[in-house]
């Protein structure tokens, strides 16, 4: 804890960036920056977690409440395939009436319709909620969902893994230990997982560092042959119209603070190979800087995203834009899947891989 705080508070930004960039070269050699094509579909907007940073959720009796239908999934997945994507990021919420049978049936039906689609679905809060609702263990819930078609587990709902913070910003969510325990079970099963951190609200710098230490310790406990956390994503609290904003909490994270945070994450998370810059919440220019501060991944074009967008995140990118941003930052774009395996873009209608020469035309180099 003390070392992490000392590094962040005492090191200059150029020094932090330099050390993090050298560590990035060690963990991910070469000049490639990875990116992905996926779609974020919300299973439902009904959620009882009470997160004060979320404008998307609503109550069970709300006129705007919905559960996405199979017909709607079909349209969305067919469009995803026209973009060349093969992964569906399914996020829901803590819906009081949806249990293990609903999610298992949903996953099975989606897989039967689209057998090549990868389901990167739910997250530790949903797994813990389903387990409590059904009287099951976390392991039993995960095993049933994997049997139904779950391919990997997102790091959703981590925010800050300190209960002082969680009780104030998401009072209905499972506590930090539940999040860690679900991920521990996923790692024991060999599931690919990711980890996240949301900064810029009520957390202290000490609590950010504590969050990183908990993730690093959990990763150290995974079986040697398990992937565990393959990537880590830092995103900033989006305050527009949120309950936190009405309580006087604003996102004041500057470009320099975000870049320094990315660098610290690369330095401290020495056992998580991939660090992603959240262009969706901080913008393309800031995310490009992060590629020189330890980040090696630019995330997804995100054909659809509703939650953070509803709180003010307005940045958009297509396949050309994300590849061009990577080249303009001085790197080579490389399409990947959730396992960070390099893949080739299939023939599709809306996306293609551009040559470096094409992307350098009308370039706006970072340096």
C-alpha atoms as one frame of an Amber mdcrd trajectory, in Angstrom:
protein
   0.000   0.000   0.000   2.656   2.515   1.092   4.842   1.812  -1.940   1.954
   2.267  -4.355   0.979   5.561  -2.767   4.581   6.749  -2.715   5.082   5.971
  -6.405   1.895   7.764  -7.394   2.378  10.848  -5.242   6.124  11.326  -5.635
   7.077  10.212  -9.148   6.814  12.697 -12.000   4.411  11.950 -14.827   7.240
  11.354 -17.368   8.934   8.938 -14.945   5.702   7.056 -14.266   4.989   6.804
 -17.991   8.521   5.650 -18.776   8.542   2.859 -16.173   5.050   1.704 -17.127
   5.935   1.706 -20.821   9.034  -0.415 -20.172   6.918  -2.876 -18.172   4.384
  -2.971 -20.982   7.190  -4.019 -23.364   8.101  -6.807 -20.936   4.557  -8.153
 -20.589   3.445  -7.550 -24.181   6.517  -7.288 -26.449   6.288  -5.647 -29.828
   4.443  -2.670 -31.217   0.932  -4.084 -31.545  -2.080  -2.602 -29.769  -5.091
  -4.892 -29.677  -8.733  -4.053 -30.318 -12.008  -5.920 -30.593 -15.435  -5.912
 -32.216 -18.307  -6.715 -29.879 -21.732  -5.524 -28.871 -22.970  -4.646 -25.408
 -26.599  -5.713 -25.031 -28.560  -5.140 -21.852 -30.630  -8.153 -20.828 -32.865
  -5.899 -18.758 -32.836  -2.423 -17.248 -34.568  -3.523 -14.052 -32.111  -3.488
 -11.152 -32.432  -3.157  -7.390 -28.774  -2.407  -6.626 -29.462   1.317  -6.252
 -26.199   2.448  -7.876 -26.009   6.237  -7.611 -23.825   6.489 -10.725 -26.277
   4.706 -13.039 -29.051   6.456 -14.970 -29.980   3.351 -16.925 -31.650   1.200
 -14.272 -35.266   1.382 -13.230 -37.703  -0.345 -10.891 -39.825  -3.375 -11.649
 -43.017  -1.322 -12.033 -41.495   1.422 -14.181 -43.107   2.183 -17.540 -39.641
   1.982 -19.099 -38.811  -1.486 -17.690 -37.883  -4.091 -20.285 -36.436  -7.544
 -20.806 -34.801  -7.937 -24.213 -36.727 -10.404 -26.379 -35.258 -13.203 -28.475
 -36.447 -11.382 -31.602 -34.490  -8.311 -30.529 -31.386 -10.400 -29.814 -31.648
 -11.874 -33.308 -31.635  -8.441 -34.939 -28.767  -7.216 -32.767 -26.582 -10.304
 -33.289 -27.151 -10.313 -37.039 -25.991  -6.691 -37.133 -22.988  -7.592 -34.963
 -22.015 -10.246 -37.497 -22.291  -7.704 -40.317 -19.640  -5.705 -38.425 -17.432
  -8.808 -38.206 -17.943  -9.310 -34.474 -18.440 -12.634 -32.726 -18.851 -11.606
 -29.078 -21.918 -10.487 -27.169 -21.279  -8.628 -23.931 -24.466  -9.313 -21.996
 -25.080  -7.071 -19.017 -28.183  -7.123 -16.923 -28.806  -6.036 -13.407 -30.176
  -7.420 -10.198 -33.669  -8.227 -11.470 -35.666  -9.674  -8.560 -37.695 -12.051
 -10.765 -34.956 -13.469 -12.994 -33.185 -16.569 -11.718 -30.891 -19.314 -12.937
 -33.548 -20.918 -15.170 -34.050 -17.658 -17.081 -30.348 -17.068 -17.735 -29.611
 -20.704 -18.591 -32.505 -20.821 -21.050 -31.452 -17.514 -22.594 -27.841 -18.610
 -23.106 -28.896 -21.962 -24.576 -31.300 -20.319 -27.009 -28.757 -17.736 -28.163
 -26.156 -20.446 -28.688 -28.610 -22.608 -30.623 -29.395 -19.690 -32.937 -25.823
 -18.383 -33.230 -23.408 -21.213 -32.291 -20.317 -19.146 -33.151 -21.210 -16.219
 -30.890 -19.168 -15.925 -27.696 -21.103 -14.935 -24.568 -19.113 -12.570 -22.333
 -21.921 -12.261 -19.855 -23.186 -11.028 -16.491 -20.586 -10.268 -13.798 -19.844
 -11.090 -10.156 -22.749  -9.048  -8.715 -25.270 -10.903 -10.907 -23.696 -14.284
 -10.104 -23.803 -13.551  -6.351 -27.390 -12.276  -6.629 -28.568 -15.380  -8.520
 -26.800 -17.645  -6.015 -28.513 -15.955  -3.068 -31.897 -15.988  -4.798 -31.649
 -19.696  -5.704 -29.857 -20.983  -2.594 -26.920 -22.092  -4.735 -23.158 -21.668
  -4.385 -21.258 -19.360  -6.706 -19.626 -22.429  -8.228 -22.975 -24.090  -8.938
 -24.317 -20.968 -10.664 -21.191 -20.603 -12.792 -21.162 -24.291 -13.738 -24.790
 -24.183 -14.867 -24.212 -21.013 -16.886 -21.085 -22.428 -18.522 -23.036 -25.555
 -19.413 -25.659 -23.273 -20.991 -23.093 -21.384 -23.071 -21.255 -18.793 -20.957
 -17.762 -18.302 -22.439 -16.177 -15.672 -20.185 -16.977 -13.481 -17.192 -16.688
  -9.667 -17.345 -15.275  -7.682 -14.453 -18.447  -5.640 -14.154 -19.591  -4.241
 -10.839 -16.159  -3.893  -9.230 -16.219  -0.085  -9.072 -13.940   0.201  -5.991
 -13.443  -2.992  -3.983 -13.707  -1.228  -0.635 -16.954  -1.537   1.291 -16.927
   2.052   2.593 -17.267   3.185  -1.012 -19.651   0.453  -2.141 -22.127   1.122
   0.682 -22.388   4.744  -0.431 -22.474   4.465  -4.221 -24.132   1.049  -4.770
 -25.871   0.086  -1.527 -27.789  -2.885  -2.961 -24.837  -4.608  -4.620 -22.986
  -7.551  -3.070 -19.952  -6.481  -1.055 -16.350  -6.481  -2.228 -15.591  -9.931
  -0.808 -18.498 -11.428  -2.754 -17.084  -9.934  -5.974 -13.668 -11.428  -5.218
 -15.128 -14.808  -4.185 -17.101 -15.147  -7.434 -13.967 -14.370  -9.438 -11.953
 -16.855  -7.372 -14.428 -19.588  -8.322 -14.333 -18.542 -11.981 -10.527 -18.774
 -11.918 -10.670 -22.230 -10.328 -12.909 -23.308 -13.209 -10.489 -21.922 -15.802
 -12.839 -19.209 -17.045 -11.407 -16.182 -18.836 -12.220 -13.082 -16.782 -11.496
  -9.373 -16.774 -11.187  -6.800 -13.993 -12.241  -3.166 -13.806 -11.996  -0.070
 -11.633 -14.173   3.060 -11.711 -12.431   6.216 -10.522 -13.404   9.837 -10.015
 -16.231   9.733  -7.461 -15.917   9.412  -3.650 -12.930   7.067  -3.477  -9.564
   8.098  -2.030  -6.184   7.378  -3.587  -5.566   4.884  -0.784  -8.749   3.043
  -1.764  -7.697   2.916  -5.412  -4.415   1.317  -4.367  -6.249  -1.107  -2.052
  -8.428  -2.123  -5.010  -5.346  -2.886  -7.122  -3.736  -4.911  -4.346  -6.864
  -7.049  -3.915  -6.920  -7.804  -7.645  -3.209  -8.613  -7.721  -3.522 -10.919
  -4.706  -6.490 -12.751  -6.213  -4.676 -13.196  -9.517  -1.686 -14.645  -7.639
  -3.955 -17.344  -6.172  -5.337 -18.682  -9.474  -4.294 -22.127 -10.738  -1.105
 -21.961 -12.790  -2.872 -23.177 -15.930  -5.884 -20.840 -15.567  -6.057 -17.529
 -17.471  -7.575 -15.613 -14.569  -7.778 -11.883 -15.256  -6.585 -11.422 -18.829
  -7.153  -7.684 -18.827  -7.780  -4.708 -16.595  -9.838  -1.644 -17.507  -9.932
   1.710 -15.722 -12.963   3.856 -16.509 -14.028   7.186 -15.120 -17.289   7.939
 -13.344 -19.661   9.674 -15.751 -21.663  12.123 -13.675 -24.247  13.668 -16.006
 -27.704  13.457 -14.445 -26.708  10.892 -11.826 -27.800  10.780  -8.200 -24.168
  11.259  -7.185 -24.071  14.477  -9.193 -27.188  15.686  -7.402 -25.386  14.941
  -4.125 -22.523  17.166  -5.249 -20.114  14.464  -6.493 -18.538  15.375  -9.841
 -15.984  13.591 -11.985 -12.871  15.765 -11.813 -10.369  13.263 -13.256  -7.973
  15.153 -15.525  -6.089  13.747 -18.492  -2.888  13.689 -16.461  -4.557  11.927
 -13.535  -5.988   9.240 -15.794  -2.662   8.676 -17.569  -0.857   8.486 -14.219
  -3.456   6.002 -12.955  -2.986   3.767 -16.002   0.765   3.865 -15.412   0.352
   2.957 -11.750  -1.902   0.052 -12.699   0.708  -1.330 -15.079   3.372  -1.020
 -12.375   1.301  -2.581  -9.572  -0.610  -5.250 -11.527   2.482  -7.226 -12.443
   0.484 -10.449 -12.993  -2.303  -9.112 -15.253  -0.914  -8.998 -18.798  -3.202
  -6.549 -20.600  -4.146  -3.006 -19.584  -6.949  -1.299 -21.484  -7.464   2.429
 -21.916 -11.139   3.439 -21.779 -11.536   5.725 -24.791 -15.296   5.516 -24.226
 -15.091   7.486 -20.963 -11.916   9.599 -21.334 -11.807  10.273 -25.064  -9.563
   9.141 -27.874  -6.702  11.610 -27.275  -6.287  10.621 -23.630  -6.529   6.917
 -24.473  -3.788   7.356 -27.086  -1.490   8.872 -24.447  -2.127   5.842 -22.262
  -0.564   3.627 -24.940   2.709   5.316 -23.949   1.984   4.834 -20.241   1.559
   1.083 -19.955  -1.685   0.336 -21.813  -1.559  -2.114 -24.709  -5.248  -2.512
 -25.539  -7.790  -0.099 -27.007 -10.916  -2.087 -26.212 -13.858  -2.496 -28.563
 -15.636  -0.354 -31.118 -18.720  -1.055 -28.960 -21.477  -1.208 -31.542 -23.936
  -0.655 -28.704 -23.441   0.663 -25.167 -26.178   2.120 -22.986 -25.135   2.431
 -19.349 -22.215   4.877 -19.245 -23.583   6.616 -22.349 -26.706   7.459 -20.372
 -24.504   9.336 -17.883 -22.585  11.446 -20.388 -20.102   9.259 -22.285 -20.542
  10.368 -25.892 -17.430   9.124 -27.699 -17.951   6.825 -30.697 -15.592   4.865
 -32.957 -15.947   2.447 -35.843 -13.398  -0.080 -37.129 -11.600   2.548 -39.209
 -11.525   5.057 -36.360 -10.087   2.682 -33.776  -7.397   1.421 -36.146  -6.488
   4.976 -37.171  -6.284   6.117 -33.543  -3.832   3.302 -32.788  -1.669   4.104
 -35.819  -1.706   7.837 -35.063  -0.389   6.984 -31.578   2.554   5.176 -33.181
   1.423   1.551 -32.918   0.150  -1.272 -35.116  -3.508  -2.292 -34.650  -4.261
  -5.981 -34.105  -7.752  -7.476 -33.924  -8.221  -9.929 -31.028 -10.770 -12.075
 -29.250 -11.562 -12.208 -25.514  -8.688 -14.647 -24.935  -6.305 -12.099 -26.479
  -5.654 -14.396 -29.406  -4.935 -12.558 -32.642  -7.726 -13.128 -35.160  -8.500
 -12.316 -38.781 -11.570 -10.257 -39.622 -14.104 -12.398 -41.506 -15.783 -11.156
 -44.669 -18.406  -8.717 -43.473 -20.424  -5.741 -44.595 -19.454  -2.904 -42.264
 -15.828  -3.409 -41.142 -12.448  -4.144 -42.666  -8.787  -4.178 -41.742  -6.918
  -1.192 -43.172  -3.273  -1.176 -44.171  -0.846   0.987 -42.219  -0.350   3.084
 -45.366  -4.090   3.766 -45.651  -4.336   4.677 -41.996  -1.385   7.057 -42.222
  -3.114   9.091 -44.906  -4.453  12.281 -43.328  -2.800  11.125 -40.119  -2.870
  13.161 -36.925   0.219  11.764 -35.181   0.282  12.034 -31.417   3.901  13.188
 -31.309
